[in-house]
Amino acid sequence: MADAHAKPQHDYHLVDPSPWPIIGSISVFFMAIGAISWMHHMFAVAPLIFFAGAIGVLYTMASWWRDVIREAEYDGYHTRVVQISHRYGMILFIASEVMFFVAWFWAYFDVALFPSDVYQFARTELIGGQWPPAPSADGVKFRGTFDPWHLPLLNTLILLTSGTTVTWAHHALLHGDRKGLIQGLWLTVILGALFTCVQAYEYAHAAFTYSGHIYGATFFMATGFHGAHVLIGTIFLIVCLGRAYKGHFTPTHHLGFEFAAWYWHFVDVVWLFLFVCIYVWGGGTPLPH
């Protein structure tokens, strides 16, 4: 009987039957039902349903990716042809993420470029026919914008520096320098976490709210989803850091780290567009610190 874990004699990987797609689907379903019910106060147990689904999703992610790592590192299934297919898949995934953010930029510019559209009477009344909007009558929903040369600039420098450190880690890996790889990953993870902390502090001191005002809605959706991507990318890099300690990556076989670096550079580029378009171009007159 052939060894089930022997290196395949062909270039293509035929995936073994896996329980994770159906378990992940069920978990996502429960998480969505729990979140919707919780937001609408439908059931007392809605938070429990949501967290049960979230735990199921996290467990599925960890287990599924563990299986993929095993296929790559121990079973030898990730041949050159399979790696090319994976690269195409990651490129398409990042392309879909680009279009995801295009939607938020579209929503922002639709209002910013046409604040007094003759066909949008409610919009004109809401924002005073100008962009950034006039301060709201209640003095709560919108009082002013952020100073782009304060916390936003700090976060820009943090994220650009993290792009440099992850490139350093990649360069070290290509030259067989495992110590440099680990140091670069540590610095990138720390900078990613620092970015998240600064953004949380910024949100806590915002002079506008998410609900009841179009500026807050477009601002928090665009920057908030970017912040979520930074958090996901940081977790991605933490996983790579753990794998680096285990010696998984080699100069010729490091697809997991390469994808993490691609994703992180994508996050950097999106932030530059957010900083220029929302914080600088659409900044208006910020409130004093």
N, C-alpha and C positions, 0 to 999 in steps of 0.2 A: 504493500500500500504506500502510495507516495506521501511524502511529508507535506502536511497541510500548509506549513510555513516556509516551504522551499521557495526560492526565487523563481518567479514565473519564467516560462520559456518564450514568452511573447511580449510585445511592447504595450499591450493594453490591459488595464486592470478591470476585471469583472468583479464588481462590488458584491460582497457577501450579503445575505439577507440580514437586515438590521431592524431592531425594534424602535430606534430613535425617531424616525419620521412620524410614526403614529403617536408615540408618547409625546413628542414635541407638539404635534397638532392639538392633541387633547389638552395639554397644559396651556397652550396659547388661548384655546377656547375658554377655559375656565378663568384665565387671567383677564380676558376681555369682558366676560360676563360679570366677573367680580368688580372690575373697574367701573363699568357702566352703571351697575346697580349701586355701587358705593357713591358715585357722583350724584345719582338721582335719589339717594336715600330710600331705596326700594326694599332692601332686606337688612335685618340686623347682622346677619352673618356674611354680608357682602365683603367686608375686609378680609375675612378668613378665606373666602373663595378666591379673592384676588391673590393673597399671599401664597395660598396653596398652589395656584397656577404658576406664580412667579418662581417658587421653589422647583416646581416641575420643569420649567423652562431652563433654569440654571443647571439643574441636574442633567438634563438632556444635552445642553451645550457642552458641559464638562465631559460627559461620557462619550458623546459623539466625536469630539475633537481628540479625546484620548485614543479612540479607535483609529482615527486618521493618522495620528502620530505613530501609532504602532505599525500601521500599514507602511508608513514612510521609513521609519527607523529600523524596524526589526524584521518585517516581512519582505522588504525589497520590492514593493508593488509600484512605487513612484519612479517609473522609468523616465527617460528623457522625453518620450512622447507624451506620457501622462503629465509631466511637469509643464509641457507646452500647453496642454489643454487647461490645466489649472491657471496658467498665466492669462489665457484668453478669458476664463471665467472671472478672474479678479479684475481684469480690465473692464469687462462688461458691468461688473458690480459697481466699480467706481464711477463708470459712466452713468449708471442709474442714480447714484448719489449726487452727481453733478446736476442732473435734471430735478432731483428732489429740492435742491437749494435754489435752482432757477425759479421754482414755483414761489418761494418766499421772497426772492428778489423782485419777481414780477409783481407780487401783491404790494410790496413796498413802493416800487417805482410807479405803479399805476396811480397811487394816491399822491406820491410826492411830486410827480410831474404834472398832475391834473388836479390840484386841490380845490379848484372852483369849477369843475365840469358842469356844464349847463344841464346835463342829464342826471346828475347826482346831487339832487337837492339836499338830501339828508347829510351827505358828505360835507357839502359847503357849510351847512348849519353847524355840523359837529366840530369841524376844525377851523372854522372862521375864514375859509377860503384862502388859506396860506399854509406853507410848509417850511419849517416845522409849525405845528398848529399853534393857534392862540391859546393862552392859558385857559383851562376850563373854568366855568362859572363857580363850581364848588371848591376850586382851589386844591383838589385832591387828585383827580384822575390825570391831570397833566399840568405840571408847574414849570417845566423846563427840560432841557436835554443834558446829557453828560458832556463834560469837558473832554474832548478827544485827546488832549495832550496831558491827561492825568492818568487815571487807572487804565483806560483803553490803550494808551501808548505803552504803559508798563506791560500789559498783557501781550501786546504785539512783540515787544522785545523778548519776553519770556518764550513765546511760541517760536519766533524765528531762531532763537538760541537753541531751542530743543530740536529744531530741524537740523542744525549744525551738529549737535551731539549724536543724533541717530545716524547721520551720514558718517561721522567719525567711527561709530560702532560698526557700520557696514564695511567701511574701508579696513578697519582692523580685522574683521572676520575674513575678508578676501585675502589678507596677507597672513592668515594663521595666527593672529595675535588675540588669543582668547581673553587675556587680561584686559586689553583695550576694548574688546567687545563688551565685556561685563561692565567696565567703568562707563563706557558710553551709554549703555542701556540704563544704568542706574541714574545717571545725570538726566537722561531724557524722561524717565519715569518721575523723578523728583520735580522737574520743570513742568511736566504735564499736571501733576497734582497741585503745584503752586498756581498754575493758570486757573484751575478749577476753584481754588480757594479765593483768589482775587476776584473772579467773576461772581462768586457767591456774595462776597462783600459788596461788590458793585450793585448787584441786584437788591441787596438789603437797603441801599441808600438811593435807590432810583426815585426821581421826582415825578414819577407817573406810575399808573397801575396797569395791569394786564387787561382787566375787564372794563368795559364801558368806554374804551377809547381806542381809536384805530392806530394811533402811534404806538401805544403800549403793546397792542396785539401783534403788530407787524415786527416790532423790535424784539419782543420776547420770543416769538416763534422762530425768527431767524437766528438770533444769537443763542437762544436756549437750545435749539436743535444742534447748533454747532458745539455748544458746551457738552451736550450728550455724546457727540461724536468724539470729543476730546477725552471724555471719561472712558468710552469704549476703546479708543486707541490706547489709552494708558493701560487698561486691563490687557489688551493685546500684547503690549510691550512687556508687561509683568510676566505673562506666560512665556514670552520669548526669553526673558531673563532667567526664569526657572529652567527652561530647556538648555540655555547656555551653560548653566552650572552643571547640568547633567551630561554635557558634551555632545548634544544632539547635532549641532551645526558644524559643517565643514566648509572650507572655501568653495567647494564645488556643489554642495548639497545643503541649501539653507532657504528653501522656498518659504517656510513659515515666517522667518525673519524678514525676508525680502518683501513679502506682502504687508507685514506690519509697517515697514519703512515706507512703502508706497502709500498706505493709508494715512500715515502720519504727515507725509508731505502734502497729500490732498487736503487734510485738515488745516495745514498752514496756509495754503493758497486760498481756501475759502475764507479764513479769517482776514487775510489781507483785503479781499473784496468787501467784507463786512466793515472793516475799519475805515476804508476809504469812502465807501458809499453811504453807510449809515452814521458812523460817528463823525467823520470829517465833512463830507459833502452835505449831509442832512443834519448837521449839528445845530445850526441856528445860534442862538445866544444862550450858552449854558448858565446854570445857576452858579453862584459863587460857592466855593468849598466851605 
